[in-house]
Amino acid sequence: MVATSGVSEDEFFTQLAIRGLSESLYRKNLRTQILQNKLINREVLSKIVITEEQVLDYYDSQFTSTVNDGGYYLLQIGINWDVLTAGGDGGEAAARRQARQRAEQAHALAMGGEDFRELARQYSDLPSAEDGGDIGVFQKDELAPFMLQAIEPLRPGEVSAIIETPVGFQFFKLLSSKTGGIVQQAPYSEVKEEIRERLYRQEVERQFDLWLTEIKA
């Protein structure tokens, strides 16, 4: 019995005939594909092993960065009331209230442990929202006074209080303090399977190319 993807067998073979394929040719092609897949599994896929060490090495190179002493690595969420003023009624006072409420909602979620980067993409009006609120590393003398006041008491991983700016409300997450160190862009436990799959796909392509080269030779 041939698998027919939800259509009757007669309809299936009618479609094959329209495409110029007989049942015997279809079965032969199908058998060839199965044999090819078995061969690839034996000669290529069965030889691929992604070790924990490879995953860790990739994580260290792609998901962590080193911040020198004196640097503050920050994520940022900002809600501007001028954006709300342009898009709604009620004037600046109403827009300020809406912006404050939106900032408080995002802040509560961040304090509750929600992914800060995803919250930035969802709530922030600032250009950094595209990058998950990542505004990089600042030295102390590069920070605006309101930013320094908000983040200086924080330890890495903590979220600041909401602060008011001339155009809206902002708060920050400190990834690395003035003592420097290694900054994780995402916890290893959350991305290790994604990394393993990525490395596996890369290795499949590499091994397949090598195998084809050997066959051609």
N, C-alpha and C positions, 0 to 999 in steps of 0.2 A: 504494500500500500504506500502510495506516495503522499507526503505531507502537502496539503493544498491550501494552507493559509486561510481557512474559512470558506472556501468555495468548493463546489462539488468536484469529484474527480473528472467527470466529463467536461465541465467548464474549464478546469485546469488544463487538460490536454488540448482543448479547443484553443485556449490562449497560446499554448506552446506552438500549435500548428500555424497560427497567425504569425508567430515570430520565426517560422521556418524550422522549428525543432520537432523531431519525432520523439516518441516516448523512449525509444532505445537510446537515442543520442542524449536526451536529457539525463537518463539514468547513468550513462557513461560519464557525462560531465560531472554529475553529482559525485560519482564514485572517485573520479580523479581529484575533485576538490577535497574529499574526505581523506584520501591518501596523502595529498599534499599537506593538509593540516597535521596529519599524524607524523609526517616526516619532519615538518617544521618543529612540532612539539618535541620530537626525539632529538633532533640535531641542534636546535636553538634554545627553545624555552626551558627544556629540562636542565640545561647547563647554567641557567641564570640563578644566582643566589645574591640577594641584597643583604649585607650584614648590618648589624646594629652600629658598628663602627662607621660604615659608609653613611648611614643615616645621620649619625651625630656629626660627622665631618661636614655634611651638607648643611645641617642646621647651624653649625657654628659659623659657616661662611656666608650663609644667606639670611639667617634670621636673628643674628646678633651683631652688635657693633660695640666698639670700645670708645668710651668717652674719657677724654683726658681730665686730669684734675682741674677743677674750676668750672667745669661745664655742667649746665642744666639741660637735660634732654626732656623736651616737653611735648605733650599732646594738648590740643586746645579745642574748645567748643565755644562758639560765639553766636548769639542771636541779636541781630540789629533791628532796632525799631524803625529805622528809616525804610527798611525793606517792607515792613508791615504797613507803614504809612502809605507807601506807594501802591500797595495792593488792597487797601481796605478803607472803610469809613471810620469816622470818629475822631480824626485828628491825632496829633502826636501823643496826647495823654493816654488815649485808648491803645495806641500802638505800643507805648511803653509798658502798659499793664500786660498786654498780650505777650510781649517779648519776655517780660519777667516770668510770667506763668510758664512759657515754653522752656525758658532756661531752668526754672525750678523742676519742671518735669524731667528734663534730660539729666539734671544734676542728681535727682533722687534715684534714677535708674543707674547712674554711674556709681553712686555711693552704695547701691545695692548689689554691685558686682557685675552689672551688665558690661559687655564688651565696649570699651570706650571708643575704639575706632569705628565700630558700627554705629554707635550713637552719634558720633561726629558726622558721619555720612548722612544720617537720617535727619539730624536736628540743626547742624551748624550752617550759618549763612556765609561763613568765611571761606576764602579760597582754599584753605588747608583741609576743608571737608573732603575734597576729592582724595586726599592722601590719608584719610582716617584721622584727621586732626593733627597729623605729624608736622610740627614746625621745626624739628631738628634741635640742634644744640646751641645754647647761648652761654656766653661768658657773663659774669655778674654785671660788668659795666655795660653790657649790651642790652640789658633788660630795662624796659620802662619801669618807673617806680611802682606803678600799680601791679605789674606782673611780679616784681621781686617781692613785694609785700605779701602777695598771695602765696608764692611758692616757697619762700625761704624757710618757713616752719615745717615744711613737708618732708617726709621720708620717702624714698623710692617706692612707687606703687600707690601712693596716696593721692587723693583728689582734693583740690583746693576748694575754698568757699567761692560762692558766686561774687564777682566784683562788677561794679558799674563803670562803664567807659563813656566817653562823650557821645557814642552812637548806639550803645546797647549794653549787653551783659555777657560776661565771659567767665569761664573757669577752666582749670588746667589739671592735667594728670602728670605727675613727675615720674619719669622713668629712671633718671639717674641724677644723683645729687652732686653737690660741689666736690665731693670726694672722688668722683669719677667711677670707673669700673665698667663691667660688661652690661649692656642693655639688651634684654630679650624683646624682640618685636612681637613674639607670640610664645606662649608656653610650649615646651617641647612635647608634652603629652597631647596637645591639641593638634599638632601639625605633623607628628612623626609618620602617621599612616599616609598622609598626603605626600610627604617627602619620599617614602618608600615606593609609592606608586609612580611618582615622577622618575625616580632613579630606575625603576624597573622598565618603564617605557623607553627611557634613553638606552638602557643596556640591550633591550630587545632589538632596537634599531641598529645598534652597533654590531651585535652578534649576527644579525640577519645579513648585514652588509658584508661582514667577514665570510659568512657561509657562502653567499653568492659569489664572492671573489674566488673562494677555493674551488667551487664547482666550475666556474668559467676557466680557471687555470687547468 
